[in-house]
Amino acid sequence: MDIEVGFGGYVAESIFMDTTTSGVSSDLDNIARVARSMVRAWGMGTFPFNIDTAYGGDTNFNSVKISSSTEEKIEADIKSIIDQCKSNTENLLRNNRTQLDNLAKALLEKETLYYSDIVAILEPNRKPSEVKAELESLGQRKLVGASLKINNDNGKITNNPLSES
Protein backbone atom coordinates (compact mmCIF):
# COMPACT_ATOMS: atom_id res chain seq x y z
CA MET A 1 0.00 0.00 0.00
CA ASP A 2 2.78 2.46 0.87
CA ILE A 3 4.33 1.82 -2.51
CA GLU A 4 1.08 2.32 -4.40
CA VAL A 5 0.33 5.54 -2.51
CA GLY A 6 3.88 6.69 -3.24
CA PHE A 7 3.34 6.04 -6.93
CA GLY A 8 0.18 8.20 -6.98
CA GLY A 9 1.84 11.49 -7.97
CA TYR A 10 4.32 9.93 -10.37
CA VAL A 11 1.69 7.87 -12.17
CA ALA A 12 -0.82 10.73 -12.26
CA GLU A 13 1.78 13.04 -13.79
CA SER A 14 2.84 10.49 -16.38
CA ILE A 15 -0.74 9.53 -17.33
CA PHE A 16 -2.50 12.88 -17.26
CA MET A 17 0.32 15.31 -18.02
CA ASP A 18 2.48 12.99 -20.16
CA THR A 19 5.54 13.98 -18.10
CA THR A 20 6.94 13.74 -14.60
CA THR A 21 8.54 16.42 -12.44
CA SER A 22 11.22 16.41 -9.78
CA GLY A 23 8.47 16.74 -7.18
CA VAL A 24 8.09 12.96 -7.10
CA SER A 25 11.76 12.18 -6.41
CA SER A 26 11.34 11.65 -2.67
CA ASP A 27 8.30 9.45 -3.38
CA LEU A 28 10.41 7.30 -5.70
CA ASP A 29 13.19 7.08 -3.09
CA ASN A 30 10.64 5.89 -0.52
CA ILE A 31 9.18 3.36 -2.96
CA ALA A 32 12.64 1.86 -3.56
CA ARG A 33 13.41 1.79 0.18
CA VAL A 34 10.13 0.05 1.07
CA ALA A 35 10.39 -2.52 -1.74
CA ARG A 36 13.99 -3.29 -0.82
CA SER A 37 13.01 -3.71 2.85
CA MET A 38 10.11 -5.95 1.88
CA VAL A 39 12.43 -8.36 0.10
CA ARG A 40 15.65 -8.10 2.07
CA ALA A 41 14.49 -7.47 5.65
CA TRP A 42 10.92 -8.74 5.84
CA GLY A 43 11.22 -11.93 3.77
CA MET A 44 8.53 -11.01 1.25
CA GLY A 45 10.42 -12.21 -1.82
CA THR A 46 11.81 -15.52 -3.01
CA PHE A 47 13.64 -15.96 0.29
CA PRO A 48 11.22 -16.07 3.26
CA PHE A 49 13.67 -14.69 5.82
CA ASN A 50 15.77 -11.61 6.56
CA ILE A 51 18.38 -11.96 3.84
CA ASP A 52 20.89 -9.54 5.28
CA THR A 53 20.92 -11.13 8.72
CA ALA A 54 21.03 -14.64 7.25
CA TYR A 55 24.00 -13.82 5.05
CA GLY A 56 25.86 -11.80 7.68
CA GLY A 57 25.22 -8.35 6.29
CA ASP A 58 24.10 -5.18 7.99
CA THR A 59 20.88 -3.19 8.04
CA ASN A 60 22.10 -0.92 5.21
CA PHE A 61 21.90 -3.74 2.68
CA ASN A 62 25.69 -4.08 2.56
CA SER A 63 25.75 -7.85 2.29
CA VAL A 64 29.11 -8.98 1.03
CA LYS A 65 28.48 -12.73 1.36
CA ILE A 66 25.66 -13.02 -1.20
CA SER A 67 26.43 -14.61 -4.54
CA SER A 68 25.71 -12.70 -7.71
CA SER A 69 22.94 -15.15 -8.69
CA THR A 70 21.24 -14.67 -5.30
CA GLU A 71 21.61 -10.90 -5.62
CA GLU A 72 20.00 -11.10 -9.08
CA LYS A 73 17.02 -12.97 -7.58
CA ILE A 74 16.71 -10.35 -4.85
CA GLU A 75 16.78 -7.49 -7.37
CA ALA A 76 14.22 -9.33 -9.55
CA ASP A 77 11.91 -9.67 -6.51
CA ILE A 78 12.27 -5.95 -5.75
CA LYS A 79 11.59 -5.04 -9.38
CA SER A 80 8.56 -7.36 -9.46
CA ILE A 81 7.02 -5.70 -6.40
CA ILE A 82 7.64 -2.22 -7.80
CA ASP A 83 6.28 -3.12 -11.25
CA GLN A 84 3.13 -4.72 -9.79
CA CYS A 85 2.45 -1.76 -7.51
CA LYS A 86 2.99 0.71 -10.36
CA SER A 87 0.60 -1.27 -12.55
CA ASN A 88 -2.02 -1.35 -9.75
CA THR A 89 -1.70 2.42 -9.33
CA GLU A 90 -2.00 3.04 -13.08
CA ASN A 91 -5.14 0.89 -13.27
CA LEU A 92 -6.67 2.57 -10.23
CA LEU A 93 -6.12 6.07 -11.60
CA ARG A 94 -7.25 5.23 -15.13
CA ASN A 95 -10.37 3.45 -13.87
CA ASN A 96 -11.29 6.40 -11.65
CA ARG A 97 -10.51 9.25 -14.03
CA THR A 98 -13.95 10.82 -13.69
CA GLN A 99 -13.67 11.03 -9.90
CA LEU A 100 -10.13 12.45 -10.17
CA ASP A 101 -11.32 15.10 -12.62
CA ASN A 102 -14.23 15.96 -10.32
CA LEU A 103 -11.89 16.28 -7.33
CA ALA A 104 -9.50 18.48 -9.32
CA LYS A 105 -12.36 20.70 -10.46
CA ALA A 106 -13.67 21.04 -6.90
CA LEU A 107 -10.19 21.90 -5.63
CA LEU A 108 -9.85 24.63 -8.24
CA GLU A 109 -13.22 26.05 -7.21
CA LYS A 110 -12.89 25.80 -3.42
CA GLU A 111 -9.12 25.40 -2.79
CA THR A 112 -9.96 23.44 0.38
CA LEU A 113 -12.06 20.30 0.44
CA TYR A 114 -13.48 18.89 3.63
CA TYR A 115 -14.32 15.26 4.22
CA SER A 116 -18.00 15.82 3.40
CA ASP A 117 -17.01 17.50 0.10
CA ILE A 118 -14.83 14.54 -0.87
CA VAL A 119 -17.51 12.02 0.06
CA ALA A 120 -20.06 13.97 -2.00
CA ILE A 121 -17.78 13.67 -5.04
CA LEU A 122 -16.59 10.08 -4.59
CA GLU A 123 -19.76 8.60 -3.08
CA PRO A 124 -22.62 10.76 -4.37
CA ASN A 125 -25.29 8.27 -3.23
CA ARG A 126 -24.38 8.54 0.46
CA LYS A 127 -26.84 10.45 2.58
CA PRO A 128 -25.52 13.56 4.37
CA SER A 129 -26.82 12.12 7.66
CA GLU A 130 -24.58 9.03 7.17
CA VAL A 131 -21.54 11.22 6.53
CA LYS A 132 -22.34 13.36 9.58
CA ALA A 133 -22.66 10.25 11.79
CA GLU A 134 -19.35 8.92 10.46
CA LEU A 135 -17.60 12.22 11.18
CA GLU A 136 -18.99 12.28 14.71
CA SER A 137 -17.77 8.72 15.25
CA LEU A 138 -14.30 9.61 13.98
CA GLY A 139 -14.19 12.68 16.21
CA GLN A 140 -15.13 10.66 19.26
CA ARG A 141 -12.30 8.21 18.68
CA LYS A 142 -9.79 11.03 18.94
CA LEU A 143 -11.07 12.25 22.32
CA VAL A 144 -8.71 10.52 24.71
CA GLY A 145 -7.84 12.41 27.88
CA ALA A 146 -8.13 16.12 28.41
CA SER A 147 -7.53 18.60 25.63
CA LEU A 148 -4.23 20.42 25.90
CA LYS A 149 -4.46 24.08 26.92
CA ILE A 150 -1.94 26.47 25.45
CA ASN A 151 -1.05 29.75 27.12
CA ASN A 152 -1.46 32.43 24.46
CA ASP A 153 1.12 34.67 26.13
CA ASN A 154 4.06 32.29 26.04
CA GLY A 155 2.84 29.38 23.88
CA LYS A 156 3.47 26.84 26.65
CA ILE A 157 1.14 23.93 27.31
CA THR A 158 -0.39 24.43 30.75
CA ASN A 159 -1.82 20.96 31.35
CA ASN A 160 0.63 18.68 29.57
CA PRO A 161 0.51 15.25 31.26
CA LEU A 162 3.98 14.47 29.87
CA SER A 163 5.71 17.44 31.48
CA GLU A 164 7.39 17.22 34.83
CA SER A 165 5.41 18.84 37.63
N, C-alpha and C positions, 0 to 999 in steps of 0.2 A: 504494500500500500504506500509506504513512504516513497518508494521509487516511482510509482505511477503518479502520485501527487507532485513529486519533483519534476516529472516530465511534462506536467500541465502547461507551463509557460512556453517551454521549448517547442512542444508539439503544436500548440495553438499558433505560435508565431510561424512555424514552418508550413502549417496547413492554410491558415487564413491570410497570412501576409506574404507567403512564399519567400520568407527569409528568416533568419534568426539574429538576435542582437547579443551583445556582451552581457546583457542583464541576466541571462540564464546561466552564466558560467558557474556561479556558486551552487546552483541547483544541480548542474552536471557533475560537479565535484562531489556533492553529497550522494548522488545516485551511484557513482563509482565506489565511494567508500562503503555504502550500505551493501551493495551487491558483493563486493569483495569480502566484507565481514560475514555475509550470509554463507558464502562458500567456505572461506578459510577458517573462520572462528566458530560459526554456529552449526557447521556440518550439514548445510542444506544443498550440497552438490553431490557429485559422484561419491565422495568420501563422507560417510556419516559420523564424522568426529572433527574435533578441532585440529586442523591440519598442522598449524604452526606449532602447537604444543607437542603433537605426536611426532613431528620430525625435528624437534629440538630448536625451533626458531623462536622469535620474539613476537611481541604484540604489534610490531610495526611491519609485519609481513616480510621480514628479512630472514627467510628460511634458506639456509645455505645447503641443507642436506637433502633437498628434494631433487629428484632426477628431472631432466628436461621433459621427458614424456609425461611425468606426473604433473609438472608445471603447465604443460599444454592442456591437460585435462582440466586443471583448475581454471585456467583462463577461458577455456571453452564453456565451462559451467557458468562463469561470471558473465560472459557474453550472452549466453542463452537466457539467463535471468533478465538482463538488461533489454535484449531484443524482445522478449515476451512482454515485459512491462511497457515498453514503448509501443508495441502493437496494440496492447489493451487500451492504452491512453489514446492512441490515434482513433481506434474504433469508438471509444466512448465519446470523444469530442465530435467526430463526424456524425455519429448517430443522434447527437443531441444539439445539432447546429441551430435549430430554431430557438431552443431555450437559451443557448449562449448569445444569440443575436438579441433576444428579448432582454436578457440581463444587461448586455452592453448598452442597449438603447435606454433602459431605465437608469443606468449609471450616468449616462450623458445628460439625461433630463434632471435627475435629482442629486447627483454627486455622492450621496450617501444612501445606502439601502439598509433597511432594518430587516430583521428576521421575517416579519410579517410580509414585507414587500417581496422578499425572495420566495417565500412560500407561495404567494399569489401568482408569481411568474412560473415557478417550477411545478406547482401543484394547484392549478386553478380550480379544481373541483373540491378542494378542502374548504370547509365552512370556517368563517372567521372565529366562531365560538370554539372550534377545535384548536385552532392556532393559539387563541388566547389561553385556553386551558393548558396547552403544552408549555407555553411561555411561563405561566405561573408555576407549573411543576418544576421547570428548569430553575427558576429563581429560588424556589424553596430548597432545592438541593444544595445551593451555594450558601445558605444561611447556617453556618456552623459557628457557634460562639458569638461573642459580642462584636459588633462592628468597631473598627478602629476609629479613634477620634484623633484628628490632627489639629494641633494648635496653629491657628492662622498667623500668629505673630512670629513664631520661630520655625514652623514646619515640622516640629517634633510630634511623634505619636504619644498621646498622653495615657493611653490604656493598653499598651503593647504587652501581651502576656509573655513575650519572649525576652523582654528587657529585664535587667536586674533591678530589683527594688531595694 
